[in-house]
Amino acid sequence: MTTPQTQEGYSAEEAARRLHEDRIDSLDEELELELDDADPDPDKAGRRRYFAELFRLQGELVRLQDWVVQTKYKLVVLFEGRDAAGKGGVIKRITQRLNPRVCRVAALPAPNDRERTQWYFQRYVAHLPAGGEIVLFDRSWYNRAGVERVMGFCTDAEYEQFYRDAPEFERMLVRSGIRLLKYWFSITDEEQELRFRARIQDPLKQWKLSPMDLESRVRWEQYTKAKEIMLEGTHIPEAPWFVVQAVDKKKARLNCIHHLLRQVPYAEIPHPDVVLPKRVRGQGYRRSPVPPELIVPEVY
C-alpha cells in the first residue's frame, strides 16, 4: 500500500514532521535572542514562563497591528533611557513578529552639517507614520534634553528653546491624530556598570560600546539631573512619560509591552478563513535544472 502524498510530493507524515520543525525553528529564534543575555539563572521553569508570556504578548501585538492597519491608526512610541538600559531589547521583541511595512524603527544617527541648520524637529518629522503605521523611535528628539545637553553639543539658548517647543510640537502631533507614547527605561548605576563590563568582555557586544557610552559613566550625575528636568518639563497630559523599571531585562520587556497594549483601544479584526489553492500543473512543464555553479555549497 502506498503512503498518501501531498500535492508537493511529501507524505502526510513527512509534511507533519516538516511543519513541526518549522514551529521549533520559530522557537529557536527566541532562544537565540536570549543567549545574548548571559543569564546564569538555572530556573528553567522561570524561563518557560517568560517565553510563554512573551509569546502571548507578541500575539496581542499582531492583533494590534491588524487593528492599526484596518483603522488607519497612527502610533508613535519613543524609547529613551541611559546607555545599556535595554531599549533595543524591547524594541526587538516588539518588532519580531510584526510586518516591517507596518511597524518600523527609527534610529537616527547624529545630525549632519545640513541637518544642524534645520529646524530641530525637522529630521524627526520625516519618520512620522501615515495612517495604518507604527513607528518606534530608538531615541528621539529628546537627544537634546539628554546627550546634547550633557556633552555640550547644543547651546544654552538651543536647550531652552527645546523646552519651549517640545510640548507644543507633541501637542501638534496629537492634534493631527497621532498617538504618542513615551517610555523612559530606568536602571541603577551598578546595573549599567555591569552591562558595560559584559559588553567589554563579549566580542559580539563590543560594537555596542562607543566613546560616548564610556563618557556617560563619568557624567552619570549630570545625566541624572538632565533626565529629571526632562521628565518634569515635558510630562504633559497629551503625551505623558512612563518609567519602566529596567534592572531586570525580561520583566522590563514584558511590563513595557503589556503597558503599551493597554494604551491603545485595539480590537480583534476578523479575517476570512485562508484556503490554500491547489497547485496548477501545466501539461509538458518540466523544471529546468539549476547550473551547478549557482548552487551554494552545503557546508552544513
ChimeraX attribute file (.defattr): number of C-alpha atoms within 10 A of each C-alpha:
attribute: neighborCount
match mode: 1-to-1
recipient: residues
	/A:1	3
	/A:2	5
	/A:3	9
	/A:4	11
	/A:5	13
	/A:6	12
	/A:7	9
	/A:8	9
	/A:9	10
	/A:10	14
	/A:11	15
	/A:12	13
	/A:13	13
	/A:14	13
	/A:15	15
	/A:16	12
	/A:17	12
	/A:18	13
	/A:19	12
	/A:20	12
	/A:21	12
	/A:22	12
	/A:23	11
	/A:24	11
	/A:25	12
	/A:26	11
	/A:27	13
	/A:28	12
	/A:29	11
	/A:30	15
	/A:31	12
	/A:32	10
	/A:33	12
	/A:34	15
	/A:35	9
	/A:36	11
	/A:37	13
	/A:38	9
	/A:39	9
	/A:40	6
	/A:41	8
	/A:42	8
	/A:43	8
	/A:44	9
	/A:45	9
	/A:46	11
	/A:47	15
	/A:48	11
	/A:49	11
	/A:50	16
	/A:51	18
	/A:52	12
	/A:53	14
	/A:54	20
	/A:55	16
	/A:56	11
	/A:57	18
	/A:58	21
	/A:59	14
	/A:60	18
	/A:61	22
	/A:62	17
	/A:63	18
	/A:64	20
	/A:65	22
	/A:66	22
	/A:67	20
	/A:68	24
	/A:69	16
	/A:70	12
	/A:71	13
	/A:72	13
	/A:73	20
	/A:74	21
	/A:75	23
	/A:76	19
	/A:77	20
	/A:78	20
	/A:79	21
	/A:80	25
	/A:81	21
	/A:82	23
	/A:83	20
	/A:84	21
	/A:85	24
	/A:86	23
	/A:87	25
	/A:88	14
	/A:89	17
	/A:90	19
	/A:91	20
	/A:92	13
	/A:93	19
	/A:94	21
	/A:95	18
	/A:96	15
	/A:97	14
	/A:98	19
	/A:99	12
	/A:100	13
	/A:101	9
	/A:102	18
	/A:103	21
	/A:104	18
	/A:105	16
	/A:106	15
	/A:107	13
	/A:108	14
	/A:109	7
	/A:110	9
	/A:111	12
	/A:112	8
	/A:113	8
	/A:114	7
	/A:115	13
	/A:116	11
	/A:117	9
	/A:118	11
	/A:119	8
	/A:120	18
	/A:121	15
	/A:122	11
	/A:123	15
	/A:124	14
	/A:125	11
	/A:126	8
	/A:127	17
	/A:128	18
	/A:129	19
	/A:130	15
	/A:131	16
	/A:132	19
	/A:133	20
	/A:134	25
	/A:135	21
	/A:136	23
	/A:137	23
	/A:138	17
	/A:139	19
	/A:140	18
	/A:141	19
	/A:142	18
	/A:143	14
	/A:144	23
	/A:145	24
	/A:146	23
	/A:147	19
	/A:148	14
	/A:149	18
	/A:150	20
	/A:151	15
	/A:152	11
	/A:153	13
	/A:154	14
	/A:155	12
	/A:156	11
	/A:157	8
	/A:158	14
	/A:159	16
	/A:160	12
	/A:161	12
	/A:162	18
	/A:163	17
	/A:164	13
	/A:165	14
	/A:166	18
	/A:167	18
	/A:168	13
	/A:169	13
	/A:170	18
	/A:171	17
	/A:172	13
	/A:173	18
	/A:174	16
	/A:175	11
	/A:176	10
	/A:177	13
	/A:178	20
	/A:179	19
	/A:180	20
	/A:181	19
	/A:182	18
	/A:183	18
	/A:184	21
	/A:185	21
	/A:186	19
	/A:187	20
	/A:188	13
	/A:189	12
	/A:190	9
	/A:191	15
	/A:192	18
	/A:193	14
	/A:194	13
	/A:195	16
	/A:196	20
	/A:197	13
	/A:198	15
	/A:199	17
	/A:200	15
	/A:201	11
	/A:202	13
	/A:203	9
	/A:204	10
	/A:205	13
	/A:206	14
	/A:207	10
	/A:208	12
	/A:209	15
	/A:210	11
	/A:211	7
	/A:212	11
	/A:213	14
	/A:214	13
	/A:215	11
	/A:216	18
	/A:217	17
	/A:218	10
	/A:219	12
	/A:220	14
	/A:221	13
	/A:222	17
	/A:223	21
	/A:224	14
	/A:225	12
	/A:226	17
	/A:227	20
	/A:228	12
	/A:229	14
	/A:230	17
	/A:231	16
	/A:232	10
	/A:233	14
	/A:234	20
	/A:235	14
	/A:236	14
	/A:237	9
	/A:238	16
	/A:239	17
	/A:240	13
	/A:241	19
	/A:242	17
	/A:243	14
	/A:244	19
	/A:245	18
	/A:246	23
	/A:247	17
	/A:248	12
	/A:249	17
	/A:250	18
	/A:251	13
	/A:252	21
	/A:253	24
	/A:254	20
	/A:255	15
	/A:256	21
	/A:257	19
	/A:258	17
	/A:259	13
	/A:260	16
	/A:261	15
	/A:262	10
	/A:263	11
	/A:264	15
	/A:265	9
	/A:266	18
	/A:267	12
	/A:268	11
	/A:269	14
	/A:270	9
	/A:271	7
	/A:272	5
	/A:273	6
	/A:274	6
	/A:275	6
	/A:276	6
	/A:277	6
	/A:278	8
	/A:279	8
	/A:280	6
	/A:281	7
	/A:282	7
	/A:283	6
	/A:284	6
	/A:285	7
	/A:286	7
	/A:287	6
	/A:288	6
	/A:289	6
	/A:290	8
	/A:291	7
	/A:292	8
	/A:293	7
	/A:294	7
	/A:295	8
	/A:296	7
	/A:297	8
	/A:298	5
	/A:299	4
	/A:300	3
